[in-house]
Amino acid sequence: MSVSIHDQDMPVEELLEKIDRLRASGNRKDLTSLLRHLLERRRFYYGESVRQEVQDGLSDALMKALLLELDEEEEEGIEAAELSYAGIGSALSLRQDDPSRVAELYKQRLLLLHYFGDNLTDAVITLFLEKYRTSHLLEARNLALACMEKMRIYDRMWLEEYFPGFIDTDEQLSDACDAFETDGDLSEEELKEAETLHRVLHAFLKSKYKG
């Protein structure tokens, strides 16, 4: 399979099915080509994923593209991470009747924040730390990273509470949790803060890419 100009109008469900097939078959060349196409058309496919309610699949595909380092420009990587995060948040609402899927979405969000938190710092600064941007940008960035650390710990604690053993059976997830800079759990107040951070960031990014 090769990606042609006709893939510009490929239905999002077909795109995601092809990505899954290529990944399963080990066809790295065509998978890379298709993920590259997804990155180039990321806003279009995100909009289609919202209409077809397949944001979780699209978010996973976008993260695969980032993990393969297919983003060529900083803006491309930032937008891909933001769209992936927005899609995960929406999918969490859609998949509430499927607990195992919800667990996978928490894992996906935690890994996104672990690997590509830097790509989300601008959004966090815009939302919560705008007053620092002009004169204390480094401090703002460090505070944004601290916010995302709390958000990662929140997701880890959720998985530990509702799916005991889930983390230990997933090497990638376990390694990500072991890499936390902060030891221990969050207090009740910090848990509420992290939950609010997740909710507000999702709402902000969902609105940013609406339409």
C-alpha positions as CSV (number, residue, x, y, z in Angstrom):
1,M,0.0,0.0,0.0
2,S,1.2,3.5,-0.7
3,V,-0.4,6.8,0.3
4,S,-1.8,8.7,-2.6
5,I,-3.4,12.0,-3.1
6,H,-6.8,10.3,-2.8
7,D,-6.1,9.6,0.9
8,Q,-6.8,13.3,1.4
9,D,-10.5,12.3,1.7
10,M,-10.1,9.0,3.4
11,P,-12.8,8.3,6.0
12,V,-11.3,8.5,9.4
13,E,-12.5,4.9,10.3
14,E,-10.7,3.6,7.2
15,L,-7.6,5.5,8.1
16,L,-7.6,4.0,11.6
17,E,-8.3,0.5,10.3
18,K,-5.4,0.8,7.9
19,I,-3.1,2.0,10.6
20,D,-4.0,-1.0,12.8
21,R,-3.5,-3.5,9.9
22,L,-0.1,-2.0,9.0
23,R,1.0,-2.1,12.6
24,A,-0.1,-5.7,13.0
25,S,1.6,-6.8,9.8
26,G,4.9,-5.0,10.7
27,N,4.8,-2.9,7.5
28,R,6.9,-0.1,8.9
29,K,7.4,1.8,5.6
30,D,3.7,2.1,4.8
31,L,2.7,2.7,8.4
32,T,5.1,5.6,8.6
33,S,3.8,7.0,5.4
34,L,0.2,6.8,6.6
35,L,1.0,8.3,10.0
36,R,2.9,11.1,8.2
37,H,-0.3,11.8,6.2
38,L,-2.3,11.8,9.4
39,L,0.0,14.5,10.9
40,E,-0.2,16.6,7.8
41,R,-4.1,16.4,7.9
42,R,-4.4,16.2,11.7
43,R,-7.0,18.9,12.1
44,F,-9.2,17.5,9.4
45,Y,-9.0,14.0,10.8
46,Y,-9.6,15.2,14.4
47,G,-12.8,16.9,13.2
48,E,-13.9,13.7,11.5
49,S,-13.1,11.7,14.6
50,V,-15.3,14.0,16.7
51,R,-18.2,13.5,14.2
52,Q,-17.7,9.7,14.1
53,E,-17.0,9.5,17.9
54,V,-13.7,7.7,17.3
55,Q,-11.5,10.2,19.2
56,D,-9.8,7.5,21.2
57,G,-8.5,5.7,18.0
58,L,-7.3,9.0,16.5
59,S,-5.6,10.0,19.7
60,D,-3.7,6.7,19.8
61,A,-2.7,7.1,16.2
62,L,-1.4,10.6,16.7
63,M,0.7,9.4,19.7
64,K,2.2,6.6,17.5
65,A,3.2,9.3,15.0
66,L,4.8,11.3,17.8
67,L,6.6,8.2,19.3
68,L,8.1,7.6,15.8
69,E,9.2,11.2,15.7
70,L,7.5,11.9,12.5
71,D,6.7,15.5,13.4
72,E,9.0,17.8,11.5
73,E,8.0,21.2,12.9
74,E,7.6,22.2,16.5
75,E,4.0,23.4,15.8
76,E,3.2,20.0,14.3
77,G,4.3,18.2,17.4
78,I,2.5,20.6,19.7
79,E,-0.8,20.4,17.8
80,A,-0.6,16.6,17.5
81,A,-0.2,16.3,21.3
82,E,-2.9,18.8,22.0
83,L,-5.3,17.0,19.7
84,S,-4.5,13.7,21.2
85,Y,-5.1,15.0,24.7
86,A,-8.4,16.6,23.6
87,G,-9.5,13.3,22.0
88,I,-8.7,11.2,25.0
89,G,-10.7,13.5,27.3
90,S,-13.7,13.3,25.0
91,A,-13.4,9.5,24.6
92,L,-13.4,9.1,28.4
93,S,-16.9,10.5,28.4
94,L,-18.0,8.4,25.5
95,R,-16.7,5.0,26.8
96,Q,-18.0,5.1,30.4
97,D,-19.9,1.9,29.8
98,D,-16.7,0.0,29.0
99,P,-14.5,0.0,32.1
100,S,-11.6,-1.8,30.4
101,R,-11.6,0.8,27.7
102,V,-11.6,3.6,30.2
103,A,-8.5,2.1,31.9
104,E,-6.8,2.0,28.5
105,L,-7.6,5.7,28.0
106,Y,-6.2,6.6,31.4
107,K,-3.0,4.7,30.4
108,Q,-3.0,6.5,27.1
109,R,-3.3,9.9,28.7
110,L,-0.6,9.2,31.3
111,L,1.8,8.1,28.6
112,L,1.0,11.1,26.5
113,L,1.8,13.4,29.4
114,H,4.9,11.4,30.2
115,Y,6.4,11.4,26.8
116,F,5.1,14.6,25.3
117,G,4.3,16.9,28.3
118,D,6.6,19.5,26.9
119,N,4.3,19.8,23.9
120,L,1.4,20.7,26.3
121,T,3.2,23.3,28.4
122,D,2.1,26.3,26.2
123,A,-1.6,25.3,26.7
124,V,-1.1,25.0,30.5
125,I,0.7,28.3,30.7
126,T,-2.0,30.0,28.6
127,L,-4.7,28.6,30.9
128,F,-3.1,29.0,34.4
129,L,0.2,30.9,34.2
130,E,-0.3,33.7,31.7
131,K,1.0,36.4,34.0
132,Y,4.4,34.7,34.1
133,R,4.8,34.3,30.3
134,T,6.4,37.7,29.6
135,S,8.8,38.2,32.5
136,H,9.2,34.7,34.0
137,L,8.8,32.3,31.1
138,L,11.2,29.7,32.6
139,E,9.3,29.8,35.9
140,A,6.1,29.4,34.0
141,R,7.4,26.4,32.2
142,N,8.6,24.8,35.4
143,L,5.2,25.4,37.1
144,A,3.4,23.9,34.0
145,L,5.6,20.8,34.2
146,A,4.8,20.5,37.9
147,C,1.1,20.7,37.1
148,M,1.4,17.9,34.6
149,E,3.3,15.8,37.1
150,K,0.3,16.1,39.4
151,M,-1.9,15.1,36.4
152,R,0.2,12.0,35.7
153,I,0.1,11.0,39.4
154,Y,-3.7,11.5,39.4
155,D,-4.0,9.0,36.5
156,R,-1.7,6.6,38.2
157,M,-3.6,6.7,41.4
158,W,-6.9,6.2,39.5
159,L,-5.5,3.1,37.8
160,E,-4.2,1.7,41.1
161,E,-7.5,2.2,42.8
162,Y,-9.9,0.9,40.2
163,F,-7.6,-1.5,38.3
164,P,-5.2,-3.0,40.8
165,G,-2.3,-4.7,39.1
166,F,-3.0,-3.0,35.7
167,I,0.2,-1.0,35.8
168,D,2.4,-3.9,36.8
169,T,1.3,-5.9,33.8
170,D,2.3,-3.2,31.3
171,E,6.0,-2.6,31.0
172,Q,5.7,0.7,29.2
173,L,3.2,2.1,31.7
174,S,5.2,0.7,34.6
175,D,8.4,2.4,33.4
176,A,6.5,5.7,32.9
177,C,5.2,5.6,36.5
178,D,8.7,4.7,37.9
179,A,10.0,7.9,36.2
180,F,7.8,10.3,38.2
181,E,9.9,13.0,39.8
182,T,7.7,13.3,42.8
183,D,7.6,10.4,45.2
184,G,4.4,9.3,46.9
185,D,0.7,10.0,46.3
186,L,-1.4,13.2,46.2
187,S,-3.4,14.5,49.1
188,E,-7.1,14.8,48.7
189,E,-6.7,18.5,48.0
190,E,-4.0,17.8,45.4
191,L,-6.2,15.1,43.8
192,K,-9.0,17.6,43.4
193,E,-6.6,20.1,41.9
194,A,-5.2,17.6,39.4
195,E,-8.7,16.5,38.4
196,T,-9.6,20.2,37.8
197,L,-6.4,20.6,35.7
198,H,-7.4,17.7,33.5
199,R,-11.0,18.9,33.2
200,V,-10.1,22.5,32.3
201,L,-7.2,21.6,30.0
202,H,-9.5,19.3,28.1
203,A,-12.3,21.9,27.8
204,F,-9.8,24.5,26.6
205,L,-8.3,22.2,23.9
206,K,-11.6,20.9,22.8
207,S,-12.8,24.5,22.3
208,K,-9.5,25.5,20.6
209,Y,-10.0,22.8,17.9
210,K,-13.8,22.9,17.6
211,G,-15.0,23.1,14.1
